[in-house]
Amino acid sequence: MYDEKMQRYNEEIEILRAKMTQTAIVLGLNHPDVLAYSQKLDEKHNMILQLKYREASV
């Protein structure tokens, strides 16, 4: 289950990163949509850190 969640989170991160990069190219780095993608990426990274922490404390 741990590996499946990690793989899913990593896939979601790559998709978000690609969307953020493309949006930044088209609309510019300071566009609110780019910031929104960046915040979603932060949330996914935090989920990974929480998952790793839970796994380590078992």
C-alpha positions as a Markdown table, in Angstrom:
| # | Residue | x | y | z |
|---|---|---|---|---|
| 1 | Met | 0.0 | 0.0 | 0.0 |
| 2 | Tyr | 2.8 | 2.4 | 0.8 |
| 3 | Asp | 4.5 | 1.9 | -2.5 |
| 4 | Glu | 1.2 | 2.3 | -4.4 |
| 5 | Lys | 0.5 | 5.6 | -2.7 |
| 6 | Met | 4.0 | 6.8 | -3.2 |
| 7 | Gln | 3.8 | 6.0 | -6.9 |
| 8 | Arg | 0.5 | 7.7 | -7.3 |
| 9 | Tyr | 1.7 | 10.8 | -5.5 |
| 10 | Asn | 4.8 | 10.9 | -7.6 |
| 11 | Glu | 2.7 | 10.6 | -10.8 |
| 12 | Glu | 0.4 | 13.4 | -9.7 |
| 13 | Ile | 3.4 | 15.6 | -8.9 |
| 14 | Glu | 4.8 | 15.0 | -12.4 |
| 15 | Ile | 1.5 | 15.9 | -14.0 |
| 16 | Leu | 1.1 | 19.1 | -11.8 |
| 17 | Arg | 4.7 | 20.1 | -12.5 |
| 18 | Ala | 4.2 | 19.8 | -16.3 |
| 19 | Lys | 1.0 | 21.8 | -16.1 |
| 20 | Met | 2.6 | 24.4 | -14.0 |
| 21 | Thr | 5.6 | 24.7 | -16.3 |
| 22 | Gln | 3.4 | 25.0 | -19.4 |
| 23 | Thr | 1.1 | 27.6 | -17.7 |
| 24 | Ala | 4.2 | 29.6 | -16.7 |
| 25 | Ile | 5.5 | 29.6 | -20.3 |
| 26 | Val | 2.2 | 30.8 | -21.7 |
| 27 | Leu | 1.0 | 33.1 | -18.9 |
| 28 | Gly | 4.2 | 34.1 | -17.1 |
| 29 | Leu | 5.6 | 33.1 | -13.7 |
| 30 | Asn | 3.6 | 35.6 | -11.7 |
| 31 | His | 0.2 | 34.5 | -13.0 |
| 32 | Pro | -2.3 | 33.2 | -10.3 |
| 33 | Asp | -2.7 | 29.9 | -12.1 |
| 34 | Val | 1.0 | 29.2 | -11.8 |
| 35 | Leu | 0.8 | 30.0 | -8.0 |
| 36 | Ala | -2.2 | 27.7 | -7.7 |
| 37 | Tyr | -0.2 | 24.8 | -9.3 |
| 38 | Ser | 2.7 | 25.5 | -7.1 |
| 39 | Gln | 0.5 | 25.3 | -4.0 |
| 40 | Lys | -1.0 | 22.0 | -5.2 |
| 41 | Leu | 2.6 | 20.7 | -5.6 |
| 42 | Asp | 3.4 | 21.8 | -2.1 |
| 43 | Glu | 0.4 | 19.9 | -0.8 |
| 44 | Lys | 1.4 | 16.7 | -2.7 |
| 45 | His | 5.0 | 17.0 | -1.3 |
| 46 | Asn | 3.6 | 17.4 | 2.2 |
| 47 | Met | 1.5 | 14.2 | 1.7 |
| 48 | Ile | 4.6 | 12.3 | 0.7 |
| 49 | Leu | 6.5 | 13.6 | 3.8 |
| 50 | Gln | 3.6 | 12.5 | 6.0 |
| 51 | Leu | 3.4 | 9.1 | 4.4 |
| 52 | Lys | 7.2 | 8.6 | 4.8 |
| 53 | Tyr | 6.9 | 9.8 | 8.5 |
| 54 | Arg | 4.1 | 7.3 | 9.2 |
| 55 | Glu | 6.0 | 4.5 | 7.5 |
| 56 | Ala | 9.2 | 5.2 | 9.5 |
| 57 | Ser | 7.4 | 5.3 | 12.8 |
| 58 | Val | 5.8 | 1.8 | 12.3 |
